[in-house]
Amino acid sequence: MKKFSIAAAALIFACTPAFADDKPTDDEAAKIKDAVAAWGCSGGDYEKETEGTGVFEAEDVDCKAGQYDFRLDKSFKVFVITAD
């Protein structure tokens, strides 16, 4: 039974589609840049998740304390900051 469970989990994982992130529009990128700047940071690479969540990402953002990754909701409010 244990082998069956492992095989089933592996099959489900293998069949799950991989989603690539899209580039945000120029307007969206400007709003992400403004949100990151409000935290005293700049730069980074901006992406928009394609899963339909409305989540934006700013990765490898330069801040005083180092590099960070930001996650923003569809209203461009930062809800997660993680050290890179």
Buried (B, 14 or more C-beta within 10 A) or exposed (E): EEEEEEEEEEEEEEEEEEEEBEEBEEEBBEBBBEBBEEBEBEEBEBBBBEEEEEBBBBBEBBBEEEBBBBBBBEEBEBEEBEEE
